Amino acid sequence: MTCDEAEVLIHALIDGELDAGHARDVEAHVAGCARCAARFSAWRDLRDAMPVRGLRHAAPASLRSRIERAVPSPAKTDRRALLKGFVAGGALSALAATGAGVVILRQDRDDIVAGEAISAHLRSLQADHLTDVLSTNQHTVKPWFNGRIDLAPPVVDLAAQGFTLIGGRLDFIDGKPVAAIVYRRRVHVINLFAAQGLAFAWRTPKAQAVQGFNLMRWSDGGLDLLAVSDLNRDELEEFVSRFSEATRKSRQG
Amino acid sequence: MVPDFDRGDDAAQRFRAAALPYLDDVYTLARYLLRDSDDADDAVQECYLRAFRHFATFRGGAIKPWLLAILRNVCRAEYARRSASPVVAGADDDWAEQASGGLWSDPSSPEAETLRRFDAAAVQALIARLPEPYRETLVLREINDLSYREIADVIGAPVGTVMSRLARARALLRAAWLAEEEEP
């Protein structure tokens, strides 16, 4: 490596932008070149001398509230008129129509769904909110949802696999009614949410840890499913695979 | 079945949750780019309104660079407006001349000294005096904490340009820093 090459790459090294191989190359050059070693320490010193936190500006409260007023909040009742104005934007509708934005937005939407599922799980752990129908019998829990929600949630008995069915209740995620089926292993509650239109479309369950809870999401049989628990990840994965296995069997009759 | 405003409401909620946490980042960049707090207020508000209007076209990934790119466009419109008034023009050019005239030195001498620690206000002032393209790149990297790739996306230039601008920006800043130390 020449000094000219190193000159720019030293910055990339300090900024943590180099892969391991290139980082080693630059470090090797710096180790054997007094000029580049001096550059390296000068740039590192500059970085250390920057009082980064103090260099940020906090947005004034007045600006924040002006923006919050301009972007309608769901709590406000006069939002329709405002929103129509925003939604009518030409570029937005044109691009939305191509579907270009849709896939991507899913990421944010997934985060919202995950956050709401955690909230629903936490709410359910508060006194007397865990179940609307309390029964360890799948043939009691499943029909309870009839007429309460527009889908037939999969309710299976997993007692033999070490997951006890406790009951079910109606809940809401992302503004949609969802069937919550509640299982327990030892002292850990598992909320299994089933809904349509949460749009995960992952056949293979996707695991995620959010706020200290484990969460798994997948789609099966036209339903979007989401399991939340403080159970460790391995056991939650075991639950999901046992559950999928059992629902598959019950579908086949 | 689903009325339009519900979809809109949903979008507004998503937008707020995704974009508002970066308000300080956007405002910080605006302050450095425009060097005026009233103009920065206006630019940030305009940025958020534009971002909300175009939220459906957001291509995902990190939202911070996307917001900063919108802010940058808003600021460039403001530059264009300002350059219609002759007063501010020239300040940056002097700097660019100094920069190319070798007034900034390459810190390659082995006795390259340690910089004196200045308080944040003093460093802000040094950064504020950097010529525009260098100031922008430096702020995006050091203060907004973007990766090279993200900076390239924000300023619409190749990563190589980002790297050379950043190297130049730091050289200019260091020279200004050392000059400040000389001041009585």
Interface residues (C-beta under 8 A of the other chain):
Chain A: E7 V8 H11 A12 D15 E17 A34 R35 C36 A37 A38 R39 S41 A42 W43 D45 L46 R47 A49 M50 P51 V52 R53 G54 L55 R56 H57 A58 A59 P60 S62 L63 R64 R66 I67 E68 A70 V71 P72 S73 P74 R79 R80 L83 K84 F86 V87 G89 A91 L92 S93 L95 A96 A100 G101 V103 I104 L105 R106 Q107 D108 R109 D111 I112 G175
Chain B: D4 F5 D6 R7 G8 D9 D10 A11 A12 Q13 R14 F15 R16 A17 A18 L20 L23 D24 D25 V26 Y27 T28 R31 A40 D41 V44 Q45 Y48 L49 F52 R53 H54 F55 A56 T57 F58 R59 G60 G61 I63 D106 P107 S108 S109 P110 E111 A112 T114 L115 R116 R117 F118 D119 A120 A121 V123 Q124 I127 R141 E142 I143 S147 Y148 M163 S164 L166 A167 R170 L173 R174 W177
